[in-house]
């Protein structure tokens, strides 16, 4: 095979791998309930407010 065919196949494999990673991350993100997300956000805000120096 010519080098450009190998390059095309490598590109196609890269696109497929990126799609698989994206789908997995989206599935993991959607697994949280709205209450869990809200609770985590409240924790992060409280943590950030505790680090903030009085100004």
Order of alpha helices (4+ residues) and beta strands (2+ residues): alpha-alpha
